[in-house]
Amino acid sequence: MTQIIFGTDGWRGRIAEDYTFDNVRRCAQGFAAFLRETGQAEKGAVIGYDQRFQAEHFAAASAEVLAANGVKVWLTQSNTPTPAISYAVADKRAAGAINITASHNPPHDCGFKVRDAGGGAIPPADLKRIEAAIPTIDGVRRMKLDDALSDGLVIKFDAAPAYIDLLHSLVDIEPIKAAGFNVLVDCMWGNGAGWFPRLLGGGATQIHEVHNERNPVFPHMSRPEPIPPNIDDGLSYAPLLDADVVIITDGDADRVGLGDEDGRFIDQLRVFGLLGYYFLEIRGQRGPIVKTISTTKMLNKLGKLYDVPVYETGVGFKYIAPKMKEVDAMIGGEESGGYAFRGHVPDRDGIMAGLFLLDMMLKTGKKPSQLLNLLFEKVGPHFYDRIDTAFETARRDEVQARVLAARPATIAGLKVTNISTQDGFQFHMEDGGWLLIRFSGTEPIIRVYTETTHADRVQDILQDGLRIAGLK
């Protein structure tokens, strides 16, 4: 029997190896048990899915289990962006959601994400409760989908209308439609396909989509993650189409990537900085900012300039979402390109983020490269990169012990001022920059990240990080 361990958002595995129908049903049984134990089962749950191999059938299998446990299910009628699934929880006043997606993982993976009654990530303690409730396959209840549909225990529905109403309530879309922008959208073969044409079509703005069909092997990229080199093919269309901007949505459309008018990638830390600047300066809003330790210090600088608090959490929306709710945050986000917004559920939304970035271009009259200049005039230029390295699970304790014992006086010639172990091992440096070494919560990967004000030291900092971890 496969031992199922929930990571940052739930469980991910390799299709047909450990990610099987039996194991998905076991996870659904654990979620049903959690809903019963917490007195929420009668509120029902939403189930959705992405465009990965067999995703719609894994979603149906989950619905059969919940229905057999007496939990009403709203099952999306087609593949649906994760933010629309999350918002549907709030719209239906459901107890939570199951989302069959592996987000940005390689094509051989699939996932079982869960959401709480607010549509946000479930806190770590409750994830452990769900994990503990997962039975052997003999403990799984199941009824046929056709019977559940006939009995009204499963209802197929379209999550789009309520979600679109929400988008219109948060940003004025009509002026963007009329702006005459030339927008390139890289859908990364995922759930973002068709959404920007649907929202912005019919006006002077032109939308061109690439990688907008279902193809579970994700051609031209190793995974649908909106960072280089996965986005290189999509960005190459920008000069050919004379695009003003490139919007990139990941496999389940909860993350966003950005390319400028020349098809150059704008990294996700800078995008978070731009969004923070947009709300504070362009829209004149005020409120707390929630960020993970692995994302930009530009937000800390903006917080001081505009007198708003900035809270730092561990990596993952299981930490960000509860903090956003606690402090009524204006915006929250992480290094992976996931951003959440006040007035929405506390979950990542790549489509909403893309609309806000287009609105920023509209209101300032500037293209993406010029927007970066605006941001840097406020906080100075910042430079970021990361290296992901696969590791043998047996080495985890060895690497952790090695990094924990490390006390470097300098990194790439910059004085180390502090070391934090909030989530991984973060070395703070004299320029206000940082080096972070941590294990991925979803894959057997060690990530080494840095942000610094010294463009010429980024790679040296990363190489020192690999040496500290004993990976070089």
Buried (B, 14 or more C-beta within 10 A) or exposed (E): EBEBEBBBBBBBBBBEEEBBBEBBBBBBBBBBBBBBEBEBBEBBBBBBBBBBBBBBBBBBBBBBBBBBBBBBBBBBBEBBBBBBBBBBBBBBEBBBBBBBBBBBBBBBBBBBBBBBBBBBBBBBEBBEBBBEBBBEBEEBBBBEBEEBBEEEBBBEBEBBEBBBEBBEEBBEBEBBBBBEBBBBBBBBBBBBBBBBBEBBEEBEBBBBBBBBEBEBEBEBBEBBBBBEEBBEBBBEBBEEBEBBBBBBBBBBBBBBBBBBBEBEBBBBBBBBBBBBBBBBBBBEBEBBBBBBBBBBBBBBBBBEEBEBEBBBBBBBBBBBBBBBBEBEBBBBBBBBBBBBBBEBBBBBBBBBBBBBBBBBBBEBEBBBEEBBEBBBEBBEBBBBBBBEEEBEEEBEEEBBEBBEEBEBEEBBEBEBEEBBEBBBBBBBBEBBBBBBBBBBBBBEEBBBBBBBBBEEBBEBBBBBBBEBBEBE
